[in-house]
Amino acid sequence: MPDLLTVTGATRRFGGVYALRDVDLDVRAGETHAVIGPNGAGKSTLFKLIGGQLIATAGTIGYDGRRIDRLAPHRRARRGIAIAFQDSPVFHNLSVTENVMVGAHAVTRAGPVAAILRLPRHRRDEVTIRALAADALARTGLTEWADRPAAALPLGQQRALQVARALCGGPRLLLLDEPASGLRGPERTALATLIEQLRADGLSILLVEHDVAFVARLADRVTVLDLGRVIAHGTFAEIREDPAVITAYLGGPR
Ligand SMILES: Nc1ncnc2c1ncn2[C@@H]1O[C@H](COP(=O)(O)OP(=O)(O)OP(=O)(O)O)[C@@H](O)[C@H]1O
């Protein structure tokens, strides 16, 4: 499988602290790739470098054969990179459909001014976006909730809503930031099934997750970070046996 995303030598410093140091990672077309590591390992920083919320101190990021590391987040979104942040807001007074439509505005040509003035281009976009949202709701099992206020959604469905919002922009690469956090057993299982379905549909997925069982079930490959560096990568079975990974998780001399 060819690489869709290639991160090379990614380094990000905050003052004197290296949040990431010389990190290489690639996501192949159609795979689910997980990034794991103890607290402070640099996982969020890596996600933000890929999404464009942060710019690297050094290193390059290639996507679909072109460099993207200097592009603004909305330009990366238009190229097909979507992020479902665990803490991205759910607007409780808006309907589930409207919450999902927010995800498409990042990738449409008509900006907020066209939306406010209700210019023809915006009205055309609105029809398109409603159709995209309906499709995203169907893919995430939320169709029956479409017209309900988002406040009515149970937590498991709220997580599915975050995923639906990311899907609404029609991505090829989906970044999932701790999607299982706070979910209970059956909700976790439902979310894992959803992610498997998206992969089967051809999406490439990069996942940051603390829940090891979740990663073991879903990830084709895993990259392990500790203190900003890659300490192991491979299949889950391979990294589980790696002494550096065991030390990073269980403590011991560094
Ligand atoms: N904006 C910032 N300013 C200063 N230091 C930062 C900033 N963001 C991250 N760091 C530091 O960079 C390191 C990596 O942080 P990061 O949040 O990427 O780790 P993480 O693996 O996502 O951790 P967690 O699992 O706790 O979310 C930490 O030492 C953190 O304190």
The ligand as an SDF file (V2000), in Angstrom:
LIG
                    3D

 31 33  0  0  0  0  0  0  0  0999 V2000
    1.7790   24.8570   24.2660 N   0  0  0  0  0  0  0  0  0  0  0  0
    2.7490   24.2610   24.9720 C   0  0  0  0  0  0  0  0  0  0  0  0
    3.6510   24.9920   25.6660 N   0  0  0  0  0  0  0  0  0  0  0  0
    4.6400   24.4000   26.3770 C   0  0  0  0  0  0  0  0  0  0  0  0
    4.8160   23.0600   26.4590 N   0  0  0  0  0  0  0  0  0  0  0  0
    3.9420   22.2890   25.7970 C   0  0  0  0  0  0  0  0  0  0  0  0
    2.8620   22.8320   25.0210 C   0  0  0  0  0  0  0  0  0  0  0  0
    2.1590   21.7950   24.4770 N   0  0  0  0  0  0  0  0  0  0  0  0
    2.7690   20.6750   24.8850 C   0  0  0  0  0  0  0  0  0  0  0  0
    3.8320   20.9610   25.6750 N   0  0  0  0  0  0  0  0  0  0  0  0
    4.7490   19.9850   26.2980 C   0  0  0  0  0  0  0  0  0  0  0  0
    5.1290   19.0600   25.3010 O   0  0  0  0  0  0  0  0  0  0  0  0
    5.1760   17.7530   25.8200 C   0  0  0  0  0  0  0  0  0  0  0  0
    4.2570   16.8370   24.9980 C   0  0  0  0  0  0  0  0  0  0  0  0
    2.8960   17.2130   25.2370 O   0  0  0  0  0  0  0  0  0  0  0  0
    1.6540   16.5650   24.4770 P   0  0  0  0  0  0  0  0  0  0  0  0
    0.4310   17.2360   25.0000 O   0  0  0  0  0  0  0  0  0  0  0  0
    1.8920   16.5680   23.0230 O   0  0  0  0  0  0  0  0  0  0  0  0
    1.7160   15.0490   25.0210 O   0  0  0  0  0  0  0  0  0  0  0  0
    0.5940   13.9060   24.9750 P   0  0  0  0  0  0  0  0  0  0  0  0
    1.3280   12.6590   24.6280 O   0  0  0  0  0  0  0  0  0  0  0  0
   -0.5210   14.3170   24.0950 O   0  0  0  0  0  0  0  0  0  0  0  0
    0.1100   13.8430   26.4860 O   0  0  0  0  0  0  0  0  0  0  0  0
   -1.3150   13.3770   27.1070 P   0  0  0  0  0  0  0  0  0  0  0  0
   -1.3980   11.8940   26.9020 O   0  0  0  0  0  0  0  0  0  0  0  0
   -1.1680   13.7350   28.5490 O   0  0  0  0  0  0  0  0  0  0  0  0
   -2.3850   14.1510   26.3940 O   0  0  0  0  0  0  0  0  0  0  0  0
    4.8140   17.8460   27.2900 C   0  0  0  0  0  0  0  0  0  0  0  0
    6.0120   17.9310   28.0390 O   0  0  0  0  0  0  0  0  0  0  0  0
    4.0490   19.1450   27.3450 C   0  0  0  0  0  0  0  0  0  0  0  0
    4.1620   19.7230   28.6300 O   0  0  0  0  0  0  0  0  0  0  0  0
  1  2  1  0
  2  3  1  0
  2  7  2  0
  3  4  2  0
  4  5  1  0
  5  6  2  0
  6  7  1  0
  6 10  1  0
  7  8  1  0
  8  9  2  0
  9 10  1  0
 10 11  1  0
 11 12  1  0
 11 30  1  0
 12 13  1  0
 13 14  1  0
 13 28  1  0
 14 15  1  0
 15 16  1  0
 16 17  2  0
 16 18  1  0
 16 19  1  0
 19 20  1  0
 20 21  2  0
 20 22  1  0
 20 23  1  0
 23 24  1  0
 24 25  2  0
 24 26  1  0
 24 27  1  0
 28 29  1  0
 28 30  1  0
 30 31  1  0
M  END
$$$$
